[in-house]
Amino acid sequence: MAVIVAIGPAYSAGAAKAATSTIPIVYAGGADLVKYGLAASLNWPGGNVTGIITLHNELAGKRLDLLRELVPQATTIGYLAGDQQNEATQELTSDMLAAARALGRQVIVLECRNVEDFEPTFATLVERGGGALLVSAFPLAFGNRGRVLALAARYKIPAIYSQSAFAYGGGLMSYSAVVTTRELGSYYVPRILKGAKPAELPIQRPTKFRLIFNLKTAKALGLEFPPTLLALADEVIE
């Protein structure tokens, strides 16, 4: 095998790294490769792992701010996230809470470890007076996004999602970094196949971000995107 491509959360890169210290690994996901000991630094990885990292925690404040602009009356916001026993998930949650404090918002952490948790977490959000929801980028939610979207619609919760597939599927809005496997294939893999070493290929961070609004969903929720927000949109679904 010439190159391993790992996509997703930290454990995908970690599992690949645990399997080999010699085969080049190209990673795309939200894990901080340096923090988790998979690379020495962004500019000089120093090992067999490189790639593109999307630090989801750094986008938390932006997503909360977008919710604040659309639903300013929502002072309590739900945060739908994965298993809080996971170190990476704990870090994301901590950064989310810090961002919320800076914006004067209270966050209710809604932990989902399995599919059966989705229904009660939404009920909990409503019972505790949550006026909006931020759905983090975790595999369980993405793999069951139809269920998540249906629950948001049923409970009439304005929500922002960390992946564009939710907005295309009927979610109110999404804000995400633009990182594609095509970038991995066009930049890293050819260089490695020609002899470049992952240790010497800098880890990149996204420079493009995508904001998507779904007007049909907004109408169903009785909301209207203000012109100032619409002006920021990269795509508007009607």
Backbone as a ProteinNet text record, in pm:
[ID]
protein_1_A
[PRIMARY]
MAVIVAIGPAYSAGAAKAATSTIPIVYAGGADLVKYGLAASLNWPGGNVTGIITLHNELAGKRLDLLRELVPQATTIGYLAGDQQNEATQELTSDMLAAARALGRQVIVLECRNVEDFEPTFATLVERGGGALLVSAFPLAFGNRGRVLALAARYKIPAIYSQSAFAYGGGLMSYSAVVTTRELGSYYVPRILKGAKPAELPIQRPTKFRLIFNLKTAKALGLEFPPTLLALADEVIE
[TERTIARY]
85.3	0	88.9	60.8	146.9	105.4	-27.1	-77.9	-207.1	-224.7	-350.9	-420.4	-546.8	-626.2	-724.4	-717.4	-805	-891.5	-1021.4	-1114.9	-1206.5	-1230	-1324.5	-1265.7	-1311.7	-1266.6	-1123.8	-1077.3	-938.3	-902.8	-996.9	-961	-931.5	-981.7	-951.1	-803.4	-750.7	-607.7	-525.5	-575.8	-504.9	-495.3	-604.6	-604.2	-505.7	-502.5	-408.9	-265.2	-241.7	-107.6	-64.9	-159.6	-128.5	-94.4	-152.6	-130.8	4	54.8	181.7	252.5	382.1	461.5	545.3	523.5	603.6	521.1	402	318.7	264.1	276.2	224.7	73.9	30.1	-111.5	-152.9	-255.7	-310.6	-446.6	-462.1	-581.7	-662.5	-794.2	-884.6	-991.5	-1002	-1101.8	-1083.2	-1153.7	-1154.2	-1052.3	-970.8	-876.3	-753.6	-707.4	-582.1	-469.8	-406.9	-305.9	-188.2	-156.7	-45.5	-82.7	-200.6	-243.7	-249.9	-293	-307.1	-179.2	-70.9	57.8	79.4	0.5	13.4	105.4	140.5	233.6	307.5	430.8	511.7	466.4	430.2	382.3	308.8	237.5	164.2	259.8	363.7	456.4	553.9	581.3	677.2	623.2	534.7	469.6	567.4	676.6	781.9	761.6	645.2	620.7	565	470.5	411.4	267.3	225.8	88.6	90.1	11.2	-10.4	-153.2	-190.5	-325.1	-386.3	-519.6	-595.7	-680.4	-671.2	-749.9	-850.2	-969.9	-1075.5	-1100.6	-1056.7	-1073.2	-1214.5	-1305.7	-1446.3	-1467.1	-1380.7	-1400	-1381.4	-1299.3	-1276.8	-1396.4	-1484	-1602.4	-1723.8	-1708.8	-1821.5	-1876.4	-1786.8	-1830.7	-1904.9	-1859.1	-1925.2	-2065.8	-2080	-2213	-2308.4	-2259.6	-2343.8	-2384.2	-2292.3	-2321.6	-2428	-2422.8	-2524.3	-2661.6	-2665.9	-2792.8	-2843.3	-2752.1	-2790	-2850.9	-2796.9	-2850.4	-2988.1	-3007.8	-3136	-3244.3	-3208.5	-3306.5	-3248.2	-3244.5	-3183.1	-3250.6	-3377.5	-3449.6	-3409.3	-3337.3	-3296.6	-3171	-3190.6	-3076.2	-3023	-3103.7	-3060.5	-3055.8	-2940.6	-2919.1	-2873.8	-2932.3	-2891.8	-2768.3	-2687.2	-2567.2	-2571.6	-2609.5	-2620.7	-2483.1	-2434.2	-2297.1	-2287.8	-2170.5	-2148.4	-2109.1	-2061.9	-2024.3	-1925.1	-1965.3	-1882	-1766	-1757.4	-1642.1	-1522.9	-1549.5	-1443.4	-1366.8	-1234.8	-1152.9	-1173.4	-1178.5	-1195.9	-1332.2	-1434.7	-1568.7	-1573.6	-1506.9	-1500.4	-1437.1	-1332.5	-1264.7	-1357.7	-1429.6	-1523	-1631.7	-1682	-1787.2	-1735.4	-1615.3	-1555.6	-1541.6	-1497.5	-1482.4	-1618.4	-1718.4	-1853.1	-1906.7	-1887	-1934.5	-1864.4	-1735.4	-1660.2	-1712.2	-1739.3	-1792.1	-1929.1	-2010.6	-2144.6	-2136.4	-2045.5	-2030	-1991.3	-1904.2	-1860	-1975.1	-2075.1	-2189.7	-2309.7	-2291.4	-2400.3	-2511.2	-2475.4	-2575.3	-2549.7	-2657.2	-2646.4	-2660.2	-2578.5	-2582.1	-2623.7	-2716.2	-2755.5	-2687.8	-2598.8	-2529.4	-2620.6	-2647.8	-2735.9	-2651.8	-2617.5	-2526.9	-2602.2	-2548.7	-2607.9	-2502.5	-2523.9	-2431.6	-2484.6	-2617.3	-2677.5	-2802.6	-2859.6	-2974	-3092.5	-3111	-3225.4	-3217.3	-3100.1	-3084.4	-3140.5	-3159.4	-3201.3	-3336.4	-3434.5	-3569.4	-3571.5	-3518.3	-3522.9	-3439.5	-3331.7	-3251.9	-3330	-3404.8	-3486.6	-3596.5	-3656.7	-3760.4	-3701.9	-3580.5	-3513.4	-3488.2	-3445.3	-3419.3	-3544.7	-3656.7	-3782.8	-3826.4	-3815.5	-3856.4	-3775.5	-3648.6	-3561.6	-3559.1	-3650.8	-3666.5	-3564.8	-3504.3	-3408	-3475.2	-3418.5	-3480.6	-3411.9	-3299.9	-3227.8	-3133.1	-3072.9	-2989.5	-2869.7	-2754.7	-2635.8	-2601.5	-2594.7	-2562.4	-2415.9	-2337.5	-2194.9	-2170.9	-2048	-2012.8	-1965.5	-2060	-2020.6	-2089.6	-2022.6	-2069.2	-2211.3	-2251.8	-2385	-2493	-2474.6	-2572.7	-2571.3	-2452	-2443.8	-2505.9	-2481.3	-2536.4	-2686.2	-2741	-2885.9	-2943.7	-2890.4	-2932	-3079	-3136.6	-3279.9	-3362.3	-3322.1	-3392.2	-3371.4	-3248.9	-3219.9	-3301.8	-3305.3	-3380.7	-3530	-3580.6	-3723.2	-3758.8	-3671.2	-3697.2	-3691.4	-3597	-3589.6	-3716.5	-3767.5	-3891	-4011	-4017.1	-4131.1	-4138.7	-4024.7	-4022.3	-4006.5	-3997.3	-3986	-3867.4	-3752.6	-3630.6	-3541.7	-3513	-3416.5	-3278.8	-3216.6	-3089	-2985.7	-2861.5	-2750.4	-2666.3	-2620.3	-2548.7	-2404.3	-2319.6	-2177.1	-2136.5	-2235.1	-2207.5	-2317.2	-2276.2	-2370.2	-2478.2	-2451.6	-2551.1	-2682	-2674.9	-2796.7	-2882.4	-2819.1	-2895	-2958	-2883.2	-2938.1	-3053	-3049.5	-3154.8	-3275.8	-3273.5	-3387.8	-3358	-3231.9	-3194.4	-3198.6	-3217.4	-3233.2	-3108.9	-2992	-2869.8	-2747.9	-2639.5	-2515.3	-2398	-2294.4	-2170.4	-2055.1	-1976.9	-1872.3	-1752.4	-1639.8	-1519.7	-1531.6	-1473.6	-1477.9	-1350.2	-1363.2	-1251.7	-1304	-1240.9	-1287.3	-1177	-1218.5	-1121.7	-1046.5	-1106	-1037.9	-910.8	-918.9	-800.7	-689.8	-728.9	-629.8	-564.6	-650.1	-599.5	-515.6	-548.5	-477.3	-350.5	-343.6	-226.8	-130.8	-180.3	-90.9	-51.7	-153.2	-125.6	-27.1	-44.5	52.8	195.1	209	342	407	326.1	379.5	416.7	333.3	362.2	487.3	520.5	641.5	764.2	745.3	860.4	864.1	767.7	765.6	733.8	789.2	767	660.2	565.6	462.7	523.7	637.6	704.2	737.6	749.6	791.7	678.8	559.4	444	359.2	355.5	281.4	134.4	85	-57.6	-131.5	-233.1	-306.6	-435.3	-481.4	-611.6	-698.1	-828.6	-916.7	-909.7	-920.8	-926.5	-1063.8	-1146.4	-1280.3	-1385.5	-1492.1	-1601.1	-1733.1	-1830.5	-1956.2	-2074.4	-2151.5	-2271.5	-2393.6	-2482.1	-2600.3	-2726.5	-2823.6	-2953	-3061.9	-3159	-3272.3	-3398	-3442.7	-3555.9	-3686.9	-3702.9	-3825.6	-3840.2	-3729.7	-3732.9	-3756.1	-3694.5	-3715.1	-3862.4	-3926.2	-4068.5	-4152.8	-4118.8	-4193.8	-4179.9	-4068.2	-4044.6	-4094.4	-4146.6	-4193.3	-4080.5	-3966.8	-3850.7	-3819.8	-3749.6	-3706.7	-3561.7	-3476.9	-3336.8	-3324.3	-3262.3	-3243.4	-3149.2	-3165.1	-3080.3	-2931.2	-2894.5	-2752.5	-2697.2	-2781.6	-2738.4	-2739.5	-2845	-2855.5	-2737.5	-2686.1	-2572.1	-2446.4	-2442.4	-2325.7	-2332.4	-2450.9	-2472.2	-2394.8	-2339.4	-2274.8	-2377	-2484.6	-2590.7	-2722	-2827.1	-2961.6	-3051.7	-3106.5	-3196.9	-3339.8	-3410.7	-3548.1	-3651.1
-119.7	0	124.7	219.8	337.3	451.5	475	585.6	541.7	580.7	559.1	694	700.6	822.4	799.6	882.7	872.2	996.9	978.1	1090.8	1077.9	1189.1	1186.8	1233.4	1174.9	1217.9	1173.1	1211.2	1185.6	1038.3	952	810.3	747.1	805.4	748.2	766.6	885.6	909	830.5	824.1	750.9	602.7	544.9	402.6	372.8	461.2	442.2	453.2	549.9	570	451.1	395.7	280.3	157.7	153.2	36.9	41.9	161.9	173.1	304	297.9	419.1	449.9	371.6	388.3	426.2	369.6	402.2	544.7	629.7	766.7	769.7	858	873.9	1017	1032.6	1163.6	1174.9	1274.2	1286.8	1411	1398.6	1513.7	1500	1598.3	1591.7	1701.5	1687.5	1794	1780.6	1675.2	1652.8	1741.7	1792.2	1866.4	1763.5	1737.4	1632	1657.3	1783.1	1816.6	1785.8	1827.3	1806.2	1658.4	1576.9	1434	1355.2	1426	1360.1	1287.1	1321.5	1255.2	1332.2	1453.6	1535	1628.2	1662.1	1748.4	1893.9	1939.9	2076.4	2084.1	2195.5	2211.1	2227.4	2305	2331.5	2217.1	2139.7	2030.7	1909.3	1831	1719.8	1621.5	1591.6	1512.6	1362.8	1314.2	1170.1	1120.7	1029.7	976.6	1024	1128.2	1179.2	1326.5	1360.2	1499.1	1510.9	1627	1640.4	1777.1	1780.4	1903.8	1888.3	1982.6	1973.7	2088.3	2052.4	2150.1	2154.9	2257.7	2266.5	2316.4	2220.3	2254.4	2348.9	2335.5	2420.4	2568	2599	2738.2	2797.8	2713.3	2760.7	2773.2	2725.4	2725.5	2866.1	2960.8	3098	3157.4	3128.5	3180.3	3122.9	2993.3	2930.6	2986.8	3005.5	3063.6	3206.6	3281.4	3419.4	3425	3330.8	3324.2	3294.6	3202.9	3173.5	3296.6	3367.3	3486.5	3592.5	3606	3705.9	3668	3537.9	3493.7	3485.8	3434.9	3421.8	3486.3	3620.7	3692.1	3664.5	3622.5	3595.9	3463.3	3380.2	3249.7	3265.6	3280.1	3296	3161.7	3055.9	2920.7	2836.9	2779.9	2707.1	2564.3	2469.3	2330.4	2300.7	2209.3	2166.7	2015.2	1966.5	1823.2	1768.4	1677.9	1629.7	1481.3	1424.4	1282.4	1250.9	1129.7	1075.3	1167.4	1219.7	1314.7	1248.3	1116.9	1048.5	1050.8	1087.5	1096.1	1227.2	1218.6	1336.8	1447.3	1410	1509.9	1578.3	1500.3	1556.2	1650.2	1613	1699.3	1833.9	1829.4	1953.1	2043.9	1983.6	2061.4	2123.9	2045.5	2095	2210	2196.7	2302.1	2431.7	2420.7	2539.6	2600.9	2515.4	2564.4	2644.1	2592.1	2661	2795.2	2798.4	2923.7	3026.2	2981.5	3071.7	3125.4	3038.6	3079.5	3184.6	3165	3263.4	3399.9	3398.9	3524.6	3598.1	3523.7	3583.8	3600.9	3567.1	3581.7	3481.9	3361.8	3258.2	3138.8	3074.1	2952.3	2833.1	2731.4	2613.8	2490.4	2414.8	2285.9	2177.9	2101.7	1995.4	1874.4	1831.6	1718.7	1603.8	1511.4	1403	1288.2	1243.3	1130.7	1022	909.2	797	692	689	595.6	657.9	591.5	645.7	675.5	594	611.8	740.9	804.5	926.7	1050.7	1046.7	1167.6	1220.5	1135.8	1178.7	1243.4	1178.1	1241.3	1368.9	1379.6	1502.7	1622.1	1603.4	1712.2	1749	1647.2	1672.9	1750.3	1714.6	1784	1930.2	1954.7	2091.6	2177	2125.6	2199.8	2220.9	2116	2125.1	2230	2246.6	2341	2479.8	2500.4	2633.4	2670.9	2572.7	2601.9	2661	2769.5	2836.3	2812.6	2741.2	2714.2	2596.7	2547.4	2427.9	2436.2	2392.5	2376.7	2228.6	2171.4	2029.1	2016.3	1952.3	1937.6	1830.4	1825.4	1729	1599.4	1510.2	1379.9	1270.6	1158.2	1055.9	1007.2	991.7	940.1	1032.1	1162.1	1257.7	1259.5	1258.2	1262.3	1137.5	1023.1	899.1	887	968.2	967.6	1107.5	1178.6	1317.9	1332	1232.8	1238.1	1242.9	1164.8	1163.8	1296	1346.3	1473.2	1586.2	1590.8	1695.8	1684.8	1562.4	1541.6	1588	1562.2	1604.8	1756.7	1819.4	1965.6	2026.7	1964.9	2013.8	1991	1872.5	1841.5	1935.3	1962	2047.5	2195.9	2224.9	2362.6	2435.8	2371.3	2426.6	2483.3	2612.8	2668.8	2609.7	2552.3	2483.7	2520.1	2523.9	2539.6	2412.9	2369.5	2242.6	2265.3	2169.7	2181.8	2119.7	2064.2	2001.6	2040.1	2070.9	2122.7	2022.9	1893.3	1792.4	1811.4	1864.7	1888.8	1996.9	2105.5	2213.4	2163.5	2084.9	2029.8	1933.5	1871.9	1776.8	1841.1	1972.7	2041.8	2115.6	2117.6	2191.3	2340.8	2416.3	2561.9	2629.3	2596.2	2656.6	2576	2592.5	2523.9	2617.6	2596.2	2671.8	2574.9	2557.3	2455.4	2496.4	2439.6	2458.8	2375.3	2425.3	2352.8	2270.9	2142.9	2049.5	1928.7	1891.6	1778.4	1675.4	1552.3	1446.6	1477.3	1557.8	1596.6	1675.2	1759.5	1834.8	1741.4	1638.7	1542.5	1472.6	1434.3	1360.5	1444.5	1574.5	1658.8	1720.4	1731.7	1796.7	1695.8	1618.8	1533.4	1402.3	1329.7	1195	1196	1281.1	1279.9	1310.2	1403.1	1437.3	1319.5	1253.2	1138.5	1026.1	1003.7	897.9	929	1057.7	1096.9	1102.9	1066.3	1059	1156.6	1250	1345.1	1273	1322.8	1261	1338.4	1266.8	1335.6	1426.3	1385.6	1464.8	1605.1	1622	1750.2	1823.8	1766.5	1830.6	1898.6	2031.3	2102.3	2062.1	2055.1	2031	2160.9	2151.6	2271.8	2287	2409.7	2439.1	2505.9	2486	2541.3	2692.8	2742.4	2887.3	2929.3	2829.1	2857.4	2799.5	2876	2832.9	2855.3	2772.5	2776.7	2795.2	2901.3	2931.5	2910.4	2822.3	2788.1	2815	2881	2907	2832.2	2780.1	2713	2796.1	2868.3	2960	2886.1	2770	2692	2650.4	2606.2	2565.6	2685.9	2798.3	2920.3	2959.4	2950.7	2985	2892.7	2762.8	2665.5	2693.3	2754.6	2788	2927.6	2998.5	3133.9	3233.7	3204.9	3292.2	3356	3466.1	3533.4	3578	3538.3	3577.8	3727.7	3800.6	3944.5	3966.6	4077.8	4106.8	4100.8	4140.7	4138.5	3996.2	3900.7	3761.1	3705	3735.6	3686.4	3731.6	3848.6	3902.1	3819.1	3744.2	3663	3522.9	3483.6	3344.8	3310.9	3191.1	3138.3	3068.5	3019.8	2953.7	2970.1	2997.3	3008.7	2907.1	2816.1	2714.6	2764.4	2770.1	2823.4	2712.6
0	0	0	-91	-105.5	-14	1.1	81.7	149.4	275	345.2	357.4	319.2	335.2	449.3	552.4	668.9	676.6	687.7	690.1	810.5	880.4	991.1	1122.2	1233.6	1365.6	1396.2	1514.1	1551.4	1547.4	1588	1597.4	1462.5	1352.7	1221.4	1188	1220.9	1200.1	1301.3	1423.7	1527.7	1498	1445.8	1413.1	1301	1201.7	1090.8	1140.2	1227.7	1282	1367.3	1442.1	1526.4	1442.8	1322.3	1235.4	1165	1140.8	1069.3	1100.9	1110.3	1130.6	1006.7	901.6	780.5	657.6	643.1	526.9	542.9	441.3	450.2	474.2	562.5	595.1	563.7	482.8	449.8	517.7	602.2	685.9	650.5	659.8	648.1	755	842.3	948.2	1049.6	1162.3	1261.7	1372	1368	1477.9	1465.5	1579.4	1584.7	1592.1	1478.7	1470.8	1564.5	1586.9	1675.5	1820.3	1860.4	1998.6	2033.3	1938	1965	1938.3	1917.9	1904.7	1774.2	1673.4	1544.2	1449.8	1488.7	1410.3	1505.3	1468.8	1554.9	1548	1428.7	1410.2	1277.7	1257.5	1131.6	1013.8	1032.1	921.6	896	999.1	986.4	1063.4	1000.8	1071.2	1135.1	1066.2	1126.9	1133.2	1094.4	1097.9	965.8	973.2	849.9	829.1	905	893	852	752.1	712.2	659	609.2	553.7	575.8	582.4	600.9	726	818.5	941.7	950	987.6	1010.2	1159.7	1225.9	1370.6	1400.9	1422.4	1442.2	1560.2	1663.7	1780.3	1747.7	1649.3	1613.9	1538.2	1489.6	1418.1	1510.1	1633.9	1726.9	1749	1773	1797.4	1679.5	1559.3	1439.6	1426.2	1450.8	1440.2	1544.6	1665.1	1769.7	1734.1	1677.4	1639.8	1530.9	1436.9	1331.6	1391.1	1487.1	1554.6	1629.4	1693.9	1769.7	1679.7	1560.8	1468.4	1415.4	1393.5	1338	1444.9	1561.8	1671	1797.7	1800.8	1914.4	2047.9	2042.5	2167.1	2230.9	2159.4	2211.6	2296.6	2427	2517.8	2566.5	2548.6	2583.5	2457	2429.8	2304.6	2333.5	2263.3	2277.6	2193.3	2242.6	2169.5	2158.5	2040.3	2016.9	1982.4	2066.7	2050.4	2082.5	2052.2	2074.7	2217.7	2236.5	2366.6	2438.7	2553.1	2625.5	2700.4	2695.1	2754	2659	2533.9	2434.3	2453.6	2456.6	2484.8	2381.6	2253.7	2149.1	2161.8	2194.1	2210.8	2330.6	2438.7	2556.7	2523.4	2442	2403.5	2323.2	2228.4	2147.5	2234.1	2328.5	2416.9	2503.1	2553.7	2635.8	2556.6	2432.3	2348.3	2315.1	2297.5	2270.3	2389.5	2509.2	2629.2	2646.7	2615.4	2626	2525.6	2403.7	2301.5	2341.1	2401.4	2444.3	2554.6	2648.6	2756.6	2700.1	2599.8	2539.7	2472.5	2427.4	2359.7	2452.7	2580.1	2675.8	2656.8	2612.6	2589.8	2682	2722.9	2802.2	2708.2	2730.1	2644.3	2723.7	2666.3	2721.9	2638.5	2698.9	2626.3	2617	2494.4	2467.3	2412.2	2499.3	2461.9	2394.8	2282.4	2209.8	2190.2	2255.4	2240.8	2144.5	2125.4	2031.1	1971.4	1874.7	1800.7	1891.8	1994.3	2083.5	2165	2167.5	2247.1	2178.5	2048	1976.3	2024.7	2031.2	2070.7	2208.9	2312.6	2445.6	2457.2	2379.7	2389.7	2336.5	2228.8	2176.5	2276.5	2337.8	2437.8	2555.9	2595.4	2705.4	2670.6	2546.7	2503	2515.1	2470.8	2476.7	2621.4	2703	2843.5	2919.4	2880.3	2950.4	2885.9	2792.9	2735.8	2630.7	2567.9	2462.3	2339.9	2289.3	2175.8	2043.1	2043.5	1919.6	1946.1	1838.8	1850.8	1758.1	1808.4	1725.5	1723.6	1604.6	1590	1549.7	1634.3	1606.5	1500.7	1452.3	1348.3	1413.3	1443.1	1495.7	1413.2	1395.4	1300.7	1324.1	1450.1	1478.2	1421.9	1437	1384.5	1232.8	1174.8	1028.5	967.5	1027.5	975.3	993.7	1084.8	1110.7	1091.5	992.8	976.8	940	874.9	845.7	972.5	1071.2	1199	1273.1	1272.6	1339.8	1277.5	1145.6	1075.9	1103.9	1109.6	1136.1	1277.2	1372.7	1510	1522.2	1454.6	1457	1397.9	1292.5	1229.8	1321.2	1383.9	1470.3	1590.5	1650.9	1769.3	1734.9	1605	1556.1	1620.3	1613.7	1671.3	1560.6	1561.6	1466.2	1494.7	1393.5	1416.4	1311	1354.6	1261.5	1268.9	1153	1142.8	1098.2	1136.8	1108.7	976.1	904	774.4	675.6	553.1	453.2	413.5	429.6	391.6	467.3	587.4	664.6	598.9	554.9	489.7	360.3	284.4	159.9	188.1	306.1	341.8	406.1	424.3	482.5	610.4	651.6	771.4	748.5	854.2	844	786.9	839.1	788.2	832.4	758.4	793.2	767.7	845.9	827.5	845.7	741.4	746.3	662.5	697	616.7	490.3	383.3	255.7	243.2	266.8	251.4	177.8	68.6	-9.6	-27.2	-51.7	-79.3	-208.4	-294.1	-417.6	-386.1	-283.8	-243.2	-196	-122.4	-75.7	-193.9	-289.1	-404.3	-498.1	-506.7	-603	-544.8	-412.9	-352.8	-288.4	-192.2	-114.6	-184.5	-228.8	-280.5	-397.1	-500.3	-610.5	-563.8	-470	-422.3	-348.7	-267.4	-193.9	-289.5	-389.5	-486.2	-568.3	-576.7	-650	-558.9	-431.6	-343	-228.2	-221.9	-111.1	19.7	129.7	259.8	337.4	398.8	479	585.4	637.6	741.7	695.2	562.8	507.3	435.3	434.8	370.7	478.5	481.7	586.8	593.9	714.9	736.9	707.5	623.6	583.6	662.7	666.6	725.8	620.3	624.8	521.9	514.1	394	373	319.7	288.8	237	331	350.5	436.4	362.8	394.8	319.7	414.8	389.6	467.6	378.2	421.6	342	422.9	360.5	422	345.2	418.7	357.3	384.7	282.4	299.8	325.1	263.8	282.9	429.1	488.5	628.9	718.7	685.6	764.7	765.1	649.9	640.1	725.4	724.1	803.5	953	992.1	1132.4	1168.4	1069	1093.3	1108.8	1043.4	1052.9	918.5	924.8	803.2	821.8	729	738	712.3	802.6	778.9	661.4	591.1	474.2	504.7	626.3	662.1	662.3	700.3	698.7	556.5	483.7	345.7	261.3	291.8	216.9	238.7	348	379.7	320.9	276	233.1	106.9	104.9	-15.8	-103.9	-40.8	-116.1	-40.4	-113.5	-54.7	-123	-44.1	-96.7	-82.7	-193.9	-191.5	-200.8
[MASK]
++++++++++++++++++++++++++++++++++++++++++++++++++++++++++++++++++++++++++++++++++++++++++++++++++++++++++++++++++++++++++++++++++++++++++++++++++++++++++++++++++++++++++++++++++++++++++++++++++++++++++++++++++++++++++++++++++++++++++++++

